[in-house]
Amino acid sequence: YPGRPIPSFITQLTGIHNEMVAGAPTLQEVYPDLLDFVGDAPLLGHNVQFDLAFLRRPGGMLHNPAIDTYEMASILMPDAGRYKLGALADALEISLPATHRALDDARVTHVLFLKLFEMAQALPLRILAEIVHQGAQLQWDGYWPFQYALRLRNAGPVSREAMRAPLIPLSRGREHPPLRLPQHPVPLDIEEAISLLTPGGAFARHFPHFEHRQEQVAMLEAVATAISEHRHLLVEAGTGTGKSVAYLLPAALWAMQNQTRVVVSTNTINLQDQLLNKDIPDIRAALGLDDLRAAVLKGRSNYVCPRRVENLRRRGVETTEELRVLGKVLVWMQHSRTGDRTEINLNGPVEREVWRRISAEDEGCTAETCQKRTGGACPFYRARQAAQSAHILIVNHALLLAEMAVGNRVLPEYSHVIIDEGHHLESAVTNALSEQLTAWDVERMIRELGTPSSGLLSRLLDLGDEILQPSQGAALHHLAEQVTTAAIQYQNFVRQFFGMLDQFLYEVRSGQNVGAYGQQVRILPGTRTQPAWTDVEVAWEEASRAYAPFNEALEQV
């Protein structure tokens, strides 16, 4: 910061030390010339508001349009790993200078802007028009380049019919008939399965550098026997055993031979990617199993819901985070085959919260309603359909255990499951069989619900005013007022409950600070006799009683 010594880490980063700037002019001295130079031109930067906070402090450049390459990249590069300037430059093969100087960064930002602007111009016209339409409602530092790109396309106004049509492709993809559980399964030929991994076997012939490992063969034999004889098997195998191939081979042979499925559960995305993109293709190639189908199925919250995206789009975004996520999803879904959120970068908790509202995490949506609304082309139901026809179905521990807890509502029926990364199973069970409620969850829900002048209630009343008779509209307004009153009362009781809970936890830790790993308390019979816990229970009962009229008012609406 001007007028202060340069910190040592800045010197190490930039090579600039105090002596180099000792005679440099102050910002106030050069500011008039800077204003003349800039004029009314747009101000371009990466996270530009950080720079504008300095540039506008003396009182100038208040009306220059701001262009933020971070905002542009967030939409145009939905799958970027990071949105820092250097990371984006690497991704777009922009050469970076060795020094980290302001002028160097400005030049990189300029080249980045040009490349991003080309991407904006190449967007489908309706997507570009939608981003401009939504951005016009906000003070958004990404608006100017998208609006200018639309103008350069020499496009007239997009028709109302085109703007109301869905913007997410709803291709169904290739379909296969679902697999069933065999009534009379044919057992594996164990010796034949073992021969695949022996010297001179199918793997050795297909992969010249294949290494025969006796431990891998022994594990394959044990897995094949357990699958054929319908027995449980627990395996502990060290690094380098080749565990995934040792269980995938007999699983694939069994599934193909009986035209059924085997479920493989993992704890990490990395292992899922390895199985789907390396190990299973290797098995398919080595054994000539061209018809071996594999799929990954995740929980609902991992998939985008086209209907909910359209609802957000037609309602209109209210924050830059909503705009960022909506634009990102519209661009991404033009080429995504899965609709899986792991393909895009949701940057920060606010963007992840927006995703929650457009994800397929809608328990009220069934296969029948999805078929009616989207022709069955919703990414979640496409994934579920692929799972039904997959010989190897890969899931994570969380989904597997959640299925067990709620009674198998997502996974197709199966008789054999292989649990890899089993050392994480205990914590996965704890998470799957737990319920969680935070003060933030309740505050967010009530904030989204809003009042007659904001949020969901406001939008509902506006819609009611358009389609209802005056008497019906007046009744709806009265109900909305009741909901607001009940929501405020419920919110107050919830705050009291969490306050009591916080006081109880404070007493348990005897006033000490919460550690780095948080605070866990096991509620034992003796715990329930403590006065502080009694206060927690009383506050919970009061909050529960306050919820009843709140819920009743919502149901009436």
C-alpha positions as CSV (number, residue, x, y, z in Angstrom):
1,Y,0.0,0.0,0.0
2,P,1.4,3.4,-0.9
3,G,3.2,5.2,1.9
4,R,4.0,2.0,3.8
5,P,7.1,-0.3,3.8
6,I,6.9,-3.2,1.4
7,P,6.4,-6.5,3.2
8,S,9.2,-9.0,2.7
9,F,6.9,-11.6,1.0
10,I,5.9,-9.0,-1.6
11,T,9.6,-8.3,-2.2
12,Q,10.2,-12.1,-2.7
13,L,7.2,-12.3,-5.0
14,T,7.9,-9.3,-7.2
15,G,11.5,-8.4,-6.7
16,I,10.5,-4.8,-5.7
17,H,12.1,-3.4,-2.5
18,N,11.7,-0.2,-0.6
19,E,14.7,1.5,-2.2
20,M,13.3,1.1,-5.7
21,V,10.1,3.1,-4.9
22,A,11.6,5.6,-2.5
23,G,11.4,8.4,-5.0
24,A,8.2,7.3,-6.8
25,P,5.3,9.8,-7.0
26,T,2.2,9.3,-4.9
27,L,-1.1,8.3,-6.4
28,Q,-2.4,11.8,-5.7
29,E,0.4,13.3,-7.8
30,V,-0.2,11.1,-10.9
31,Y,-4.0,10.8,-10.5
32,P,-4.9,13.8,-12.8
33,D,-2.8,12.4,-15.6
34,L,-4.3,8.9,-15.0
35,L,-7.8,10.3,-15.3
36,D,-7.0,12.1,-18.6
37,F,-5.4,8.8,-19.9
38,V,-8.4,6.6,-19.0
39,G,-11.2,9.0,-19.9
40,D,-14.5,7.1,-20.1
41,A,-12.9,3.8,-21.3
42,P,-13.9,0.5,-19.6
43,L,-11.7,-0.6,-16.7
44,L,-10.5,-4.2,-17.2
45,G,-9.1,-6.4,-14.4
46,H,-9.1,-9.8,-12.9
47,N,-11.2,-9.5,-9.7
48,V,-11.4,-5.9,-10.8
49,Q,-13.3,-4.5,-7.8
50,F,-10.1,-5.0,-5.8
51,D,-8.2,-2.6,-8.1
52,L,-11.2,-0.2,-8.3
53,A,-11.2,0.2,-4.6
54,F,-7.8,2.0,-4.9
55,L,-8.4,3.7,-8.2
56,R,-11.7,5.3,-7.2
57,R,-10.7,6.3,-3.7
58,P,-9.6,9.8,-4.8
59,G,-13.0,10.3,-6.4
60,G,-12.5,9.6,-10.1
61,M,-13.5,6.9,-12.6
62,L,-16.8,6.4,-10.8
63,H,-18.8,5.9,-14.0
64,N,-16.4,3.9,-16.1
65,P,-17.8,0.4,-17.0
66,A,-15.9,-2.3,-15.2
67,I,-15.0,-5.6,-16.9
68,D,-14.0,-8.5,-14.7
69,T,-12.2,-11.5,-16.5
70,Y,-13.0,-13.5,-13.4
71,E,-16.7,-13.1,-14.0
72,M,-16.3,-13.9,-17.7
73,A,-14.2,-17.0,-17.1
74,S,-16.6,-18.2,-14.4
75,I,-19.3,-18.6,-17.1
76,L,-17.3,-19.3,-20.2
77,M,-14.9,-21.9,-18.6
78,P,-17.3,-23.8,-16.3
79,D,-14.9,-26.7,-16.0
80,A,-11.8,-24.7,-15.1
81,G,-10.0,-26.1,-12.1
82,R,-9.3,-22.7,-10.7
83,Y,-10.1,-19.1,-11.6
84,K,-6.9,-17.4,-10.5
85,L,-5.2,-15.4,-13.2
86,G,-2.2,-17.7,-13.5
87,A,-4.4,-20.8,-13.6
88,L,-6.6,-19.4,-16.4
89,A,-3.5,-18.3,-18.3
90,D,-2.1,-21.8,-18.1
91,A,-5.4,-23.4,-19.2
92,L,-5.5,-21.1,-22.3
93,E,-1.8,-21.4,-23.0
94,I,-1.0,-17.7,-22.4
95,S,2.7,-17.3,-21.7
96,L,3.3,-15.9,-18.2
97,P,6.2,-13.6,-17.4
98,A,8.8,-14.7,-14.9
99,T,8.1,-11.7,-12.7
100,H,4.9,-11.0,-10.8
101,R,4.6,-7.3,-11.6
102,A,1.4,-5.2,-12.0
103,L,2.2,-4.4,-15.7
104,D,2.9,-8.1,-16.4
105,D,-0.4,-9.1,-14.8
106,A,-2.2,-6.4,-16.8
107,R,-0.8,-7.7,-20.1
108,V,-1.8,-11.3,-19.2
109,T,-5.3,-10.0,-18.2
110,H,-5.5,-8.3,-21.6
111,V,-4.7,-11.4,-23.5
112,L,-7.0,-13.4,-21.3
113,F,-9.9,-11.0,-22.0
114,L,-9.4,-11.3,-25.8
115,K,-9.5,-15.1,-25.6
116,L,-12.6,-15.0,-23.4
117,F,-14.3,-12.5,-25.6
118,E,-13.8,-14.8,-28.6
119,M,-15.4,-17.6,-26.5
120,A,-18.4,-15.3,-25.7
121,Q,-18.8,-14.5,-29.4
122,A,-18.9,-18.2,-30.2
123,L,-21.7,-19.0,-27.8
124,P,-25.0,-20.1,-29.2
125,L,-27.0,-17.0,-29.8
126,R,-29.8,-17.9,-27.4
127,I,-27.4,-18.6,-24.6
128,L,-25.6,-15.3,-25.2
129,A,-28.8,-13.5,-25.3
130,E,-30.0,-15.1,-22.1
131,I,-26.8,-14.2,-20.2
132,V,-27.2,-10.6,-21.4
133,H,-30.9,-10.5,-20.5
134,Q,-30.2,-11.8,-17.0
135,G,-27.2,-9.6,-16.4
136,A,-29.0,-6.5,-17.3
137,Q,-31.0,-6.7,-14.1
138,L,-27.8,-6.6,-11.9
139,Q,-24.7,-4.5,-11.3
140,W,-22.5,-7.2,-12.8
141,D,-18.9,-6.7,-13.9
142,G,-19.3,-9.3,-16.6
143,Y,-22.2,-7.6,-18.4
144,W,-20.3,-5.3,-20.8
145,P,-18.4,-7.9,-22.8
146,F,-21.4,-10.3,-23.2
147,Q,-23.6,-7.4,-24.2
148,Y,-21.0,-6.1,-26.8
149,A,-20.5,-9.7,-28.1
150,L,-24.3,-9.9,-28.7
151,R,-24.2,-6.6,-30.6
152,L,-21.4,-7.7,-32.8
153,R,-23.4,-10.8,-33.8
154,N,-25.7,-8.3,-35.5
155,A,-28.6,-10.0,-33.8
156,G,-32.0,-8.5,-33.6
157,P,-34.1,-9.0,-30.5
158,V,-34.6,-12.7,-29.7
159,S,-38.2,-13.6,-30.0
160,R,-40.3,-14.1,-26.8
161,E,-41.0,-17.6,-27.9
162,A,-37.3,-18.4,-28.3
163,M,-36.5,-16.9,-25.0
164,R,-39.1,-19.0,-23.3
165,A,-38.0,-22.3,-24.9
166,P,-35.8,-24.6,-22.8
167,L,-32.1,-23.8,-23.2
168,I,-30.7,-27.1,-21.9
169,P,-30.4,-29.9,-24.5
170,L,-32.6,-32.8,-23.6
171,S,-31.0,-35.6,-25.6
172,R,-31.7,-39.0,-24.3
173,G,-28.6,-40.8,-25.5
174,R,-28.4,-44.5,-26.3
175,E,-30.6,-46.8,-24.3
176,H,-30.1,-50.5,-23.3
177,P,-32.7,-52.8,-21.8
178,P,-32.4,-53.1,-18.0
179,L,-30.7,-56.1,-16.4
180,R,-32.5,-58.4,-14.0
181,L,-31.4,-60.7,-11.2
182,P,-31.0,-64.2,-12.5
183,Q,-33.2,-66.9,-11.0
184,H,-30.7,-69.6,-11.7
185,P,-27.2,-68.0,-11.9
186,V,-24.4,-69.9,-13.6
187,P,-21.3,-70.2,-11.4
188,L,-17.9,-69.0,-12.6
189,D,-15.3,-71.3,-14.0
190,I,-12.7,-70.5,-11.3
191,E,-9.7,-72.0,-13.2
192,E,-10.6,-70.1,-16.3
193,A,-10.8,-66.9,-14.4
194,I,-7.4,-67.5,-12.8
195,S,-5.9,-68.3,-16.2
196,L,-6.6,-64.7,-17.3
197,L,-3.9,-63.3,-15.0
198,T,-1.3,-66.1,-15.4
199,P,1.9,-65.7,-17.6
200,G,0.7,-66.1,-21.2
201,G,-2.9,-65.4,-20.2
202,A,-5.3,-62.8,-21.8
203,F,-3.8,-59.9,-19.8
204,A,-0.2,-60.8,-20.6
205,R,-1.0,-61.2,-24.3
206,H,-2.8,-57.9,-24.5
207,F,-0.5,-55.8,-22.3
208,P,3.2,-56.4,-23.1
209,H,4.4,-55.0,-19.7
210,F,1.9,-56.9,-17.6
211,E,3.4,-58.1,-14.4
212,H,2.2,-61.4,-12.9
213,R,1.5,-61.1,-9.2
214,Q,0.7,-64.2,-7.2
215,E,-1.1,-62.1,-4.5
216,Q,-3.4,-60.7,-7.3
217,V,-4.2,-64.2,-8.5
218,A,-5.0,-65.4,-5.0
219,M,-7.3,-62.5,-4.5
220,L,-9.0,-63.1,-7.8
221,E,-9.6,-66.8,-6.9
222,A,-11.1,-65.8,-3.5
223,V,-13.4,-63.2,-5.0
224,A,-14.5,-65.5,-7.8
225,T,-15.3,-68.3,-5.4
226,A,-17.2,-65.9,-3.0
227,I,-19.3,-64.6,-5.9
228,S,-20.1,-68.0,-7.3
229,E,-20.9,-69.5,-3.9
230,H,-22.8,-66.4,-2.7
231,R,-20.5,-66.0,0.4
232,H,-19.1,-63.0,2.2
233,L,-15.4,-62.3,1.8
234,L,-13.2,-59.9,3.7
235,V,-9.8,-59.1,2.0
236,E,-6.9,-57.1,3.4
237,A,-4.3,-56.5,0.6
238,G,-1.3,-54.3,0.6
239,T,-0.3,-51.6,-1.9
240,G,0.7,-53.1,-5.2
241,T,-1.5,-56.1,-5.1
242,G,-3.7,-54.9,-8.0
243,K,-6.9,-55.2,-6.0
244,S,-9.2,-53.4,-8.4
245,V,-8.4,-55.8,-11.3
246,A,-8.5,-58.8,-8.9
247,Y,-12.2,-58.1,-8.0
248,L,-13.3,-56.5,-11.3
249,L,-12.4,-59.4,-13.4
250,P,-14.6,-62.0,-11.7
251,A,-17.3,-59.4,-11.2
252,A,-17.3,-58.6,-15.0
253,L,-17.3,-62.3,-15.9
254,W,-20.1,-63.0,-13.5
255,A,-22.2,-60.1,-14.7
256,M,-21.7,-60.9,-18.4
257,Q,-22.3,-64.6,-17.9
258,N,-25.6,-64.1,-16.1
259,Q,-26.6,-60.7,-17.7
260,T,-26.9,-59.1,-14.3
261,R,-25.1,-56.4,-12.4
262,V,-22.5,-56.2,-9.6
263,V,-22.3,-53.0,-7.5
264,V,-18.8,-51.6,-6.7
265,S,-18.8,-49.1,-3.8
266,T,-15.9,-46.7,-3.3
267,N,-15.1,-43.8,-1.0
268,T,-13.3,-41.4,-3.4
269,I,-14.0,-39.9,-6.8
270,N,-10.4,-40.7,-7.8
271,L,-11.0,-44.4,-7.5
272,Q,-14.3,-44.2,-9.3
273,D,-12.5,-42.4,-12.2
274,Q,-9.7,-45.1,-12.2
275,L,-12.3,-47.9,-12.3
276,L,-14.4,-46.3,-15.0
277,N,-11.7,-44.8,-17.2
278,K,-8.8,-47.3,-16.9
279,D,-9.4,-50.6,-15.2
280,I,-12.8,-51.5,-16.8
281,P,-11.6,-50.4,-20.3
282,D,-8.5,-52.6,-19.8
283,I,-10.6,-55.6,-18.9
284,R,-13.0,-54.9,-21.8
285,A,-10.0,-54.8,-24.2
286,A,-8.0,-57.7,-22.8
287,L,-11.0,-60.1,-22.7
288,G,-12.8,-58.8,-25.8
289,L,-15.9,-58.0,-23.8
290,D,-17.1,-55.3,-26.1
291,D,-20.6,-55.4,-24.6
292,L,-19.5,-55.0,-21.0
293,R,-21.3,-51.9,-19.7
294,A,-20.2,-49.8,-16.7
295,A,-21.8,-46.8,-15.2
296,V,-21.4,-44.4,-12.2
297,L,-24.5,-43.5,-10.2
298,K,-24.5,-40.7,-7.6
299,G,-27.0,-39.1,-5.3
300,R,-29.6,-36.8,-6.7
301,S,-27.8,-33.6,-5.5
302,N,-25.0,-34.4,-7.9
303,Y,-27.1,-33.9,-11.0
304,V,-28.6,-30.7,-12.5
305,C,-32.4,-30.6,-12.9
306,P,-33.4,-29.0,-16.3
307,R,-36.8,-28.1,-14.9
308,R,-35.4,-26.3,-11.9
309,V,-32.9,-24.5,-14.1
310,E,-35.8,-23.3,-16.3
311,N,-37.6,-22.1,-13.1
312,L,-34.6,-20.0,-12.1
313,R,-34.2,-18.6,-15.5
314,R,-37.9,-17.6,-15.9
315,R,-38.1,-16.2,-12.4
316,G,-34.9,-14.2,-13.0
317,V,-31.7,-14.1,-11.1
318,E,-31.4,-11.8,-8.1
319,T,-27.7,-12.0,-7.2
320,T,-24.5,-12.2,-9.1
321,E,-23.9,-15.7,-7.7
322,E,-27.2,-16.9,-9.2
323,L,-26.3,-15.3,-12.5
324,R,-22.8,-16.9,-12.4
325,V,-24.1,-20.3,-11.7
326,L,-27.0,-20.1,-14.2
327,G,-24.7,-18.9,-17.0
328,K,-22.1,-21.5,-16.1
329,V,-24.7,-24.3,-16.2
330,L,-26.2,-23.1,-19.5
331,V,-22.8,-23.1,-21.2
332,W,-21.7,-26.4,-19.7
333,M,-24.9,-28.3,-20.6
334,Q,-24.4,-27.6,-24.3
335,H,-21.7,-30.3,-24.3
336,S,-22.0,-32.2,-21.0
337,R,-23.2,-35.8,-21.4
338,T,-23.8,-36.4,-17.7
339,G,-25.1,-33.3,-16.0
340,D,-22.8,-34.2,-13.1
341,R,-21.7,-31.3,-10.9
342,T,-18.1,-32.7,-10.6
343,E,-17.6,-31.5,-14.2
344,I,-17.9,-27.9,-13.2
345,N,-16.2,-25.6,-10.7
346,L,-18.7,-24.2,-8.1
347,N,-16.6,-21.6,-6.4
348,G,-17.5,-21.1,-2.7
349,P,-20.4,-21.9,-0.5
350,V,-22.8,-19.3,-2.1
351,E,-22.5,-20.9,-5.5
352,R,-22.9,-24.3,-4.1
353,E,-26.1,-23.1,-2.4
354,V,-27.4,-21.9,-5.7
355,W,-26.5,-25.3,-7.2
356,R,-28.6,-27.0,-4.4
357,R,-31.6,-25.1,-5.7
358,I,-31.2,-26.3,-9.3
359,S,-30.0,-29.8,-8.5
360,A,-32.2,-33.0,-8.9
361,E,-32.5,-33.1,-5.0
362,D,-36.3,-33.0,-5.3
363,E,-37.8,-36.0,-3.6
364,G,-41.2,-35.1,-5.1
365,C,-39.9,-35.8,-8.6
366,T,-40.5,-39.3,-9.7
367,A,-39.7,-41.2,-12.9
368,E,-43.3,-40.6,-14.1
369,T,-43.2,-36.8,-13.5
370,C,-39.7,-36.6,-15.0
371,Q,-41.0,-38.4,-18.1
372,K,-43.8,-36.0,-18.4
373,R,-41.8,-32.8,-17.9
374,T,-38.6,-33.6,-19.8
375,G,-39.3,-36.7,-21.8
376,G,-37.2,-38.7,-19.3
377,A,-34.1,-36.8,-20.4
378,C,-33.2,-35.4,-17.0
379,P,-29.5,-36.2,-16.2
380,F,-30.4,-38.0,-13.0
381,Y,-32.8,-40.3,-14.7
382,R,-30.5,-40.8,-17.6
383,A,-27.8,-41.9,-15.1
384,R,-30.4,-44.1,-13.3
385,Q,-31.4,-45.7,-16.6
386,A,-27.7,-46.3,-17.5
387,A,-27.3,-47.9,-14.0
388,Q,-30.2,-50.3,-14.7
389,S,-28.5,-51.6,-17.8
390,A,-24.9,-51.6,-16.4
391,H,-23.0,-54.8,-15.7
392,I,-20.7,-53.0,-13.3
393,L,-22.4,-50.2,-11.3
394,I,-20.0,-47.9,-9.5
395,V,-21.4,-45.9,-6.5
396,N,-19.9,-44.3,-3.4
397,H,-20.3,-45.4,0.2
398,A,-22.6,-42.6,1.0
399,L,-25.2,-43.5,-1.7
400,L,-24.9,-47.3,-0.9
401,L,-25.6,-46.7,2.8
402,A,-28.2,-44.1,2.3
403,E,-30.0,-46.6,0.1
404,M,-29.9,-49.1,2.9
405,A,-31.2,-46.6,5.4
406,V,-34.2,-45.5,3.3
407,G,-35.1,-48.7,1.6
408,N,-33.4,-48.8,-1.8
409,R,-35.0,-45.9,-3.7
410,V,-32.3,-45.0,-6.3
411,L,-30.2,-48.1,-6.9
412,P,-31.5,-50.9,-9.1
413,E,-31.8,-54.3,-7.4
414,Y,-28.5,-56.2,-7.0
415,S,-27.4,-59.4,-5.3
416,H,-23.6,-58.8,-5.2
417,V,-21.7,-55.8,-3.9
418,I,-18.0,-55.2,-3.6
419,I,-16.9,-52.5,-1.1
420,D,-13.5,-51.0,-1.9
421,E,-11.8,-48.5,0.4
422,G,-13.6,-50.3,3.3
423,H,-11.5,-48.5,5.9
424,H,-13.7,-45.5,5.3
425,L,-16.9,-47.5,5.8
426,E,-17.4,-46.7,9.5
427,S,-17.4,-43.0,9.0
428,A,-19.6,-43.3,5.9
429,V,-22.1,-45.3,8.0
430,T,-22.1,-42.6,10.7
431,N,-22.8,-39.9,8.1
432,A,-25.4,-41.9,6.2
433,L,-27.4,-42.7,9.3
434,S,-27.2,-39.2,10.8
435,E,-29.5,-36.2,10.4
436,Q,-28.1,-32.7,10.5
437,L,-29.7,-29.4,11.3
438,T,-27.9,-26.1,11.6
439,A,-29.0,-22.6,12.5
440,W,-27.8,-21.5,9.0
441,D,-30.2,-24.1,7.4
442,V,-33.2,-22.6,9.1
443,E,-32.1,-19.0,8.5
444,R,-31.6,-19.8,4.8
445,M,-34.9,-21.5,4.4
446,I,-36.8,-18.6,6.0
447,R,-34.8,-16.0,4.0
448,E,-35.6,-17.8,0.7
449,L,-39.3,-18.0,1.8
450,G,-39.2,-14.2,2.3
451,T,-42.2,-11.9,3.0
452,P,-45.1,-10.5,0.9
453,S,-42.5,-8.0,-0.5
454,S,-39.6,-10.3,-1.1
455,G,-38.5,-13.9,-1.8
456,L,-40.8,-16.8,-2.8
457,L,-43.8,-15.4,-1.1
458,S,-43.5,-12.2,-3.1
459,R,-43.2,-14.0,-6.4
460,L,-46.2,-16.2,-5.5
461,L,-48.3,-13.2,-4.7
462,D,-47.3,-11.5,-8.0
463,L,-48.4,-14.6,-9.9
464,G,-51.6,-14.8,-7.9
465,D,-52.5,-11.2,-8.7
466,E,-52.2,-12.2,-12.4
467,I,-54.3,-15.4,-12.4
468,L,-56.6,-15.2,-9.4
469,Q,-59.9,-13.5,-8.8
470,P,-59.6,-10.4,-6.6
471,S,-61.2,-12.2,-3.6
472,Q,-58.9,-15.2,-4.0
473,G,-55.9,-12.8,-4.3
474,A,-56.9,-11.1,-1.1
475,A,-57.2,-14.4,0.7
476,L,-53.7,-15.4,-0.6
477,H,-52.2,-12.1,0.6
478,H,-53.8,-12.7,4.1
479,L,-52.3,-16.2,4.2
480,A,-48.9,-14.9,3.2
481,E,-49.1,-12.5,6.1
482,Q,-49.9,-15.4,8.4
483,V,-46.9,-17.4,7.0
484,T,-44.6,-14.4,7.6
485,T,-45.7,-14.0,11.2
486,A,-45.4,-17.7,12.0
487,A,-42.0,-17.8,10.3
488,I,-40.6,-15.0,12.4
489,Q,-41.9,-16.6,15.6
490,Y,-40.4,-20.0,14.6
491,Q,-37.1,-18.3,13.7
492,N,-36.9,-16.7,17.1
493,F,-37.5,-20.0,18.9
494,V,-34.9,-21.7,16.8
495,R,-32.4,-19.0,17.7
496,Q,-33.2,-19.6,21.3
497,F,-32.7,-23.3,20.9
498,F,-29.2,-22.9,19.3
499,G,-28.3,-20.4,22.0
500,M,-29.2,-22.9,24.7
501,L,-27.2,-25.6,22.8
502,D,-24.2,-23.3,22.5
503,Q,-24.4,-22.6,26.3
504,F,-24.6,-26.4,27.0
505,L,-21.5,-27.1,24.9
506,Y,-19.7,-24.2,26.6
507,E,-20.3,-25.8,30.0
508,V,-19.3,-29.2,28.7
509,R,-15.9,-27.9,27.7
510,S,-15.6,-25.9,30.9
511,G,-15.3,-22.6,29.0
512,Q,-12.3,-23.7,26.9
513,N,-12.1,-22.8,23.3
514,V,-13.3,-25.2,20.6
515,G,-10.5,-27.2,19.2
516,A,-9.4,-27.4,15.6
517,Y,-11.6,-30.5,15.0
518,G,-14.7,-29.0,16.5
519,Q,-16.6,-30.4,19.5
520,Q,-18.3,-33.7,19.7
521,V,-20.5,-34.6,22.7
522,R,-22.0,-38.0,23.2
523,I,-25.4,-37.8,24.9
524,L,-25.5,-40.4,27.7
525,P,-28.2,-40.9,30.4
526,G,-26.1,-38.9,32.8
527,T,-26.0,-36.0,30.3
528,R,-29.8,-35.7,30.3
529,T,-29.8,-35.0,34.1
530,Q,-27.7,-31.9,33.7
531,P,-29.6,-28.5,34.1
532,A,-28.0,-27.1,30.9
533,W,-29.3,-30.1,28.9
534,T,-32.7,-29.7,30.4
535,D,-32.7,-26.1,29.0
536,V,-31.8,-27.5,25.6
537,E,-34.7,-29.9,25.7
538,V,-37.2,-27.2,26.7
539,A,-36.0,-24.9,24.0
540,W,-36.3,-27.7,21.4
541,E,-39.9,-28.4,22.5
542,E,-40.8,-24.7,22.2
543,A,-39.2,-24.6,18.7
544,S,-41.2,-27.7,17.8
545,R,-44.5,-26.1,19.0
546,A,-43.7,-23.0,17.0
547,Y,-43.1,-25.0,13.9
548,A,-46.6,-26.5,13.9
549,P,-48.5,-23.2,13.0
550,F,-45.7,-22.2,10.6
551,N,-46.1,-25.5,8.7
552,E,-49.9,-25.3,8.8
553,A,-49.9,-21.8,7.3
554,L,-47.6,-23.0,4.5
555,E,-49.9,-25.9,3.8
556,Q,-52.8,-23.5,3.5
557,V,-50.9,-21.4,1.0
